[in-house]
Amino acid sequence: MGDPVDEVKKSANQLIDRWGSEFTRLSKAIDKVLKDMEDLEKAKQPSPDDKTKKAKLTLTRDQLCKALKDCTDDFNVKLKDVKIPPKADPDLLKKLPDIVREGIRRKGIPAGRHITIVPKPDVDIKNLKFKGGTIDLKLSF
């Protein structure tokens, strides 16, 4: 067995990679929908067809935002299940929130123009486990 912190890093980074792939796909889709909505809003006199398209795009945007939130909530749940080896040094465990933040930054997960990722991982040093850590999303549109 290797270094306990490296083991946790590896587990957390695998989760980040899986979450990041889905997050990237969804955030790109949201950006495309928002751009299409902006293009429709440029019309001085929107046609009934434009209004229908905008309503469909709004529904699609809302569905994509829900999927983005769901995939992030799933990541948060799975992060809590990451096992921290009992032999891990408690002082090193204090660095784990930064490890998760750095893993997300290292991955370079593109959030799109209207989405901000706010990682807030938390570690229970005494019980050697992640607790209540989250990745919050701020959507601006």
Backbone as CSV, one residue per row, in Angstrom:
resi,resn,N_x,N_y,N_z,CA_x,CA_y,CA_z,C_x,C_y,C_z
1,MET,0.838,-1.174,0.000,0.000,0.000,0.000,0.884,1.238,0.000
2,GLY,0.431,2.255,-0.716,1.196,3.483,-0.798,0.814,4.460,0.300
3,ASP,1.192,5.675,0.084,0.896,6.762,1.004,-0.627,6.948,1.091
4,PRO,-1.203,7.013,2.309,-2.653,7.151,2.459,-3.222,8.380,1.755
5,VAL,-2.508,9.497,1.808,-3.000,10.707,1.165,-3.007,10.522,-0.353
6,ASP,-1.988,9.844,-0.890,-1.961,9.574,-2.329,-3.121,8.679,-2.747
7,GLU,-3.464,7.715,-1.885,-4.599,6.833,-2.176,-5.894,7.642,-2.245
8,VAL,-6.073,8.555,-1.312,-7.274,9.381,-1.302,-7.271,10.330,-2.496
9,LYS,-6.093,10.889,-2.804,-5.960,11.760,-3.977,-6.410,11.028,-5.229
10,LYS,-5.929,9.789,-5.372,-6.259,8.996,-6.546,-7.772,8.762,-6.636
11,SER,-8.389,8.382,-5.531,-9.839,8.160,-5.522,-10.600,9.439,-5.851
12,ALA,-10.191,10.543,-5.214,-10.869,11.823,-5.453,-10.683,12.265,-6.904
13,ASN,-9.484,12.093,-7.446,-9.237,12.504,-8.827,-10.016,11.659,-9.827
14,GLN,-10.220,10.378,-9.530,-11.054,9.548,-10.403,-12.490,10.069,-10.414
15,LEU,-13.001,10.434,-9.255,-14.343,11.011,-9.189,-14.413,12.332,-9.946
16,ILE,-13.390,13.161,-9.758,-13.343,14.457,-10.446,-13.333,14.250,-11.955
17,ASP,-12.563,13.270,-12.431,-12.495,13.010,-13.871,-13.859,12.606,-14.430
18,ARG,-14.549,11.684,-13.719,-15.873,11.241,-14.185,-16.874,12.390,-14.153
19,TRP,-16.887,13.106,-13.042,-17.809,14.238,-12.914,-17.481,15.316,-13.944
20,GLY,-16.185,15.585,-14.113,-15.754,16.634,-15.034,-16.174,16.382,-16.467
21,SER,-16.129,15.138,-16.900,-16.536,14.813,-18.271,-18.012,15.130,-18.487
22,GLU,-18.850,14.696,-17.562,-20.288,14.952,-17.669,-20.583,16.444,-17.509
23,PHE,-19.901,17.083,-16.574,-20.090,18.511,-16.341,-19.737,19.313,-17.594
24,THR,-18.628,18.969,-18.218,-18.192,19.680,-19.416,-19.215,19.532,-20.533
25,ARG,-19.694,18.311,-20.736,-20.689,18.069,-21.792,-21.949,18.910,-21.547
26,LEU,-22.429,18.907,-20.323,-23.656,19.638,-20.004,-23.456,21.152,-20.067
27,SER,-22.326,21.647,-19.574,-22.107,23.098,-19.589,-21.956,23.621,-21.013
28,LYS,-21.351,22.835,-21.904,-21.268,23.242,-23.313,-22.654,23.284,-23.944
29,ALA,-23.495,22.316,-23.603,-24.859,22.299,-24.136,-25.647,23.508,-23.625
30,ILE,-25.460,23.856,-22.347,-26.135,25.033,-21.792,-25.673,26.295,-22.501
31,ASP,-24.374,26.424,-22.735,-23.851,27.599,-23.439,-24.463,27.729,-24.831
32,LYS,-24.594,26.603,-25.532,-25.172,26.640,-26.877,-26.629,27.091,-26.825
33,VAL,-27.385,26.556,-25.876,-28.793,26.950,-25.738,-28.893,28.438,-25.401
34,LEU,-28.056,28.915,-24.491,-28.092,30.330,-24.116,-27.718,31.232,-25.285
35,LYS,-26.760,30.796,-26.093,-26.403,31.582,-27.276,-27.565,31.632,-28.245
36,ASP,-28.227,30.491,-28.456,-29.395,30.471,-29.343,-30.503,31.378,-28.801
37,MET,-30.681,31.397,-27.490,-31.690,32.280,-26.886,-31.322,33.754,-27.088
38,GLU,-30.034,34.073,-26.931,-29.575,35.453,-27.144,-29.819,35.878,-28.586
39,ASP,-29.552,34.966,-29.533,-29.775,35.278,-30.946,-31.250,35.562,-31.217
40,LEU,-32.133,34.789,-30.604,-33.572,35.015,-30.784,-34.016,36.340,-30.178
41,GLU,-33.402,36.715,-29.062,-33.779,37.958,-28.398,-33.341,39.194,-29.168
42,LYS,-32.432,39.050,-30.105,-31.956,40.186,-30.897,-33.010,40.666,-31.889
43,ALA,-33.965,39.812,-32.222,-35.002,40.180,-33.182,-35.858,41.306,-32.609
44,LYS,-36.039,42.370,-33.407,-36.834,43.508,-32.950,-38.306,43.140,-32.869
45,GLN,-38.765,42.372,-33.821,-40.161,41.934,-33.863,-40.184,40.406,-33.955
46,PRO,-40.126,39.709,-32.794,-40.079,38.248,-32.850,-41.378,37.670,-33.437
47,SER,-41.192,36.707,-34.288,-42.339,36.036,-34.901,-42.917,35.028,-33.904
48,PRO,-44.143,34.542,-34.163,-44.696,33.501,-33.288,-43.791,32.266,-33.245
49,ASP,-43.130,31.971,-34.373,-42.200,30.848,-34.423,-41.007,31.086,-33.499
50,ASP,-40.531,32.344,-33.470,-39.414,32.688,-32.572,-39.809,32.508,-31.106
51,LYS,-41.050,32.895,-30.782,-41.530,32.753,-29.403,-41.621,31.278,-29.025
52,THR,-42.038,30.437,-29.958,-42.118,28.993,-29.713,-40.726,28.419,-29.508
53,LYS,-39.788,28.835,-30.369,-38.400,28.370,-30.243,-37.823,28.783,-28.896
54,LYS,-38.103,30.030,-28.498,-37.558,30.514,-27.226,-38.134,29.707,-26.062
55,ALA,-39.411,29.384,-26.106,-40.029,28.588,-25.037,-39.394,27.201,-24.980
56,LYS,-39.138,26.599,-26.148,-38.495,25.281,-26.185,-37.062,25.360,-25.651
57,LEU,-36.360,26.427,-26.032,-34.991,26.606,-25.550,-34.960,26.821,-24.034
58,THR,-35.925,27.545,-23.516,-36.000,27.765,-22.070,-36.219,26.439,-21.352
59,LEU,-37.096,25.621,-21.884,-37.343,24.305,-21.294,-36.080,23.441,-21.362
60,THR,-35.404,23.460,-22.503,-34.167,22.693,-22.668,-33.108,23.184,-21.687
61,ARG,-32.979,24.504,-21.567,-32.007,25.078,-20.617,-32.292,24.603,-19.200
62,ASP,-33.560,24.654,-18.800,-33.928,24.242,-17.449,-33.632,22.759,-17.218
63,GLN,-33.892,21.921,-18.226,-33.603,20.490,-18.111,-32.099,20.245,-17.999
64,LEU,-31.315,20.970,-18.800,-29.858,20.821,-18.739,-29.305,21.297,-17.390
65,CYS,-29.856,22.382,-16.859,-29.413,22.880,-15.550,-29.734,21.865,-14.460
66,LYS,-30.894,21.228,-14.549,-31.245,20.197,-13.572,-30.288,19.014,-13.687
67,ALA,-29.974,18.597,-14.926,-29.027,17.492,-15.129,-27.647,17.861,-14.581
68,LEU,-27.234,19.103,-14.766,-25.946,19.578,-14.252,-25.941,19.536,-12.722
69,LYS,-27.014,19.988,-12.120,-27.127,19.952,-10.665,-27.146,18.501,-10.171
70,ASP,-27.874,17.640,-10.857,-27.950,16.231,-10.460,-26.584,15.557,-10.534
71,CYS,-25.841,15.817,-11.605,-24.520,15.178,-11.735,-23.572,15.711,-10.657
72,THR,-23.710,16.975,-10.287,-22.875,17.551,-9.235,-23.284,17.020,-7.865
73,ASP,-24.586,16.866,-7.644,-25.049,16.273,-6.381,-24.547,14.836,-6.248
74,ASP,-24.569,14.098,-7.353,-24.066,12.723,-7.345,-22.573,12.702,-6.995
75,PHE,-21.814,13.632,-7.553,-20.385,13.754,-7.224,-20.211,13.999,-5.727
76,ASN,-21.024,14.919,-5.173,-20.928,15.243,-3.748,-21.189,14.014,-2.879
77,VAL,-22.179,13.217,-3.259,-22.499,11.997,-2.501,-21.344,11.001,-2.594
78,LYS,-20.829,10.808,-3.795,-19.735,9.843,-3.981,-18.454,10.299,-3.299
79,LEU,-18.234,11.595,-3.226,-17.041,12.108,-2.544,-17.074,11.738,-1.066
80,LYS,-18.265,11.761,-0.480,-18.396,11.395,0.934,-18.072,9.919,1.163
81,ASP,-18.193,9.107,0.121,-17.926,7.674,0.248,-16.456,7.302,0.048
82,VAL,-15.625,8.283,-0.304,-14.201,7.999,-0.472,-13.643,7.565,0.876
83,LYS,-13.020,6.408,0.887,-12.473,5.853,2.131,-11.088,6.432,2.406
84,ILE,-10.920,6.885,3.623,-9.617,7.381,4.051,-8.992,6.286,4.904
85,PRO,-7.799,5.804,4.527,-7.171,4.726,5.284,-6.966,5.107,6.752
86,PRO,-7.194,4.159,7.662,-7.076,4.452,9.091,-5.674,4.885,9.513
87,LYS,-4.669,4.501,8.756,-3.299,4.858,9.145,-2.890,6.257,8.673
88,ALA,-3.817,6.976,8.061,-3.489,8.300,7.536,-3.182,9.271,8.673
89,ASP,-2.183,10.098,8.464,-1.776,11.103,9.436,-2.815,12.239,9.444
90,PRO,-3.417,12.523,10.605,-4.444,13.575,10.668,-3.965,14.934,10.161
91,ASP,-2.688,15.262,10.357,-2.178,16.541,9.872,-2.202,16.606,8.343
92,LEU,-1.899,15.487,7.706,-1.940,15.456,6.246,-3.380,15.505,5.740
93,LEU,-4.307,14.951,6.500,-5.708,14.940,6.081,-6.298,16.346,6.005
94,LYS,-5.723,17.253,6.779,-6.208,18.632,6.733,-6.013,19.238,5.345
95,LYS,-5.114,18.653,4.567,-4.835,19.152,3.227,-5.824,18.622,2.182
96,LEU,-6.660,17.660,2.555,-7.537,17.035,1.567,-8.517,17.988,0.885
97,PRO,-9.112,18.952,1.594,-9.965,19.887,0.866,-9.213,20.603,-0.256
98,ASP,-7.966,20.972,0.030,-7.153,21.613,-1.001,-6.827,20.646,-2.133
99,ILE,-6.670,19.371,-1.798,-6.404,18.361,-2.827,-7.566,18.283,-3.799
100,VAL,-8.795,18.308,-3.276,-9.969,18.249,-4.148,-10.067,19.524,-4.980
101,ARG,-9.880,20.680,-4.346,-9.919,21.945,-5.096,-8.864,21.949,-6.206
102,GLU,-7.661,21.510,-5.866,-6.574,21.484,-6.848,-6.877,20.491,-7.959
103,GLY,-7.473,19.350,-7.607,-7.843,18.369,-8.627,-8.806,18.956,-9.637
104,ILE,-9.742,19.752,-9.177,-10.699,20.393,-10.080,-9.993,21.443,-10.932
105,ARG,-9.135,22.233,-10.311,-8.380,23.241,-11.081,-7.453,22.567,-12.091
106,ARG,-6.781,21.488,-11.657,-5.845,20.778,-12.534,-6.561,20.213,-13.752
107,LYS,-7.736,19.692,-13.510,-8.518,19.106,-14.604,-8.925,20.189,-15.605
108,GLY,-9.031,21.429,-15.132,-9.395,22.519,-16.027,-10.803,22.362,-16.570
109,ILE,-11.724,22.021,-15.702,-13.093,21.768,-16.131,-13.705,23.081,-16.606
110,PRO,-14.046,23.149,-17.904,-14.640,24.386,-18.420,-16.078,24.528,-17.914
111,ALA,-16.365,25.656,-17.315,-17.676,25.843,-16.715,-18.623,26.626,-17.615
112,GLY,-18.166,27.120,-18.716,-19.042,27.911,-19.566,-19.101,29.353,-19.080
113,ARG,-19.752,30.190,-19.885,-19.794,31.622,-19.582,-20.711,31.951,-18.410
114,HIS,-21.711,31.127,-18.156,-22.735,31.468,-17.182,-22.715,30.579,-15.942
115,ILE,-21.656,29.781,-15.773,-21.605,28.817,-14.675,-20.296,29.005,-13.911
116,THR,-20.383,29.054,-12.588,-19.202,29.142,-11.737,-19.180,27.924,-10.821
117,ILE,-18.021,27.261,-10.738,-17.843,26.108,-9.866,-17.236,26.601,-8.549
118,VAL,-17.859,26.214,-7.436,-17.369,26.617,-6.124,-17.157,25.357,-5.285
119,PRO,-15.931,24.780,-5.309,-15.692,23.568,-4.511,-15.550,23.890,-3.027
120,LYS,-16.259,23.101,-2.203,-16.198,23.285,-0.746,-16.088,21.922,-0.060
121,PRO,-15.016,21.184,-0.318,-14.876,19.890,0.350,-14.556,20.078,1.827
122,ASP,-14.995,19.127,2.642,-14.767,19.192,4.085,-14.373,17.799,4.569
123,VAL,-13.426,17.718,5.489,-12.932,16.438,5.996,-13.153,16.372,7.503
124,ASP,-13.657,15.224,7.958,-13.794,14.943,9.383,-12.515,14.210,9.803
125,ILE,-11.576,14.948,10.372,-10.265,14.397,10.724,-10.408,13.285,11.763
126,LYS,-11.244,13.506,12.760,-11.381,12.550,13.851,-11.878,11.192,13.339
127,ASN,-12.865,11.201,12.442,-13.453,9.957,11.942,-12.866,9.506,10.600
128,LEU,-11.865,10.229,10.119,-11.162,9.878,8.882,-12.116,9.674,7.703
129,LYS,-12.921,10.710,7.393,-13.780,10.618,6.212,-14.157,12.011,5.738
130,PHE,-14.520,12.066,4.454,-15.054,13.307,3.921,-16.432,13.497,4.533
131,LYS,-16.786,14.728,4.807,-18.127,14.987,5.326,-18.681,16.253,4.694
132,GLY,-19.885,16.197,4.303,-20.610,17.385,3.868,-19.924,18.275,2.859
133,GLY,-18.852,17.847,2.264,-18.220,18.662,1.256,-19.112,18.774,0.044
134,THR,-19.074,19.907,-0.585,-19.929,20.096,-1.754,-19.186,20.814,-2.861
135,ILE,-19.769,20.711,-4.005,-19.385,21.548,-5.126,-20.639,22.330,-5.443
136,ASP,-20.606,23.615,-5.217,-21.768,24.446,-5.500,-21.628,25.019,-6.902
137,LEU,-22.771,25.242,-7.519,-22.802,25.851,-8.845,-23.518,27.178,-8.744
138,LYS,-22.973,28.174,-9.384,-23.660,29.454,-9.477,-24.007,29.660,-10.943
139,LEU,-25.303,29.729,-11.213,-25.770,29.912,-12.585,-26.224,31.360,-12.742
140,SER,-25.755,32.018,-13.785,-26.127,33.418,-13.992,-26.679,33.604,-15.406
141,PHE,-27.982,33.664,-15.472,-28.662,34.005,-16.729,-30.075,34.420,-16.447
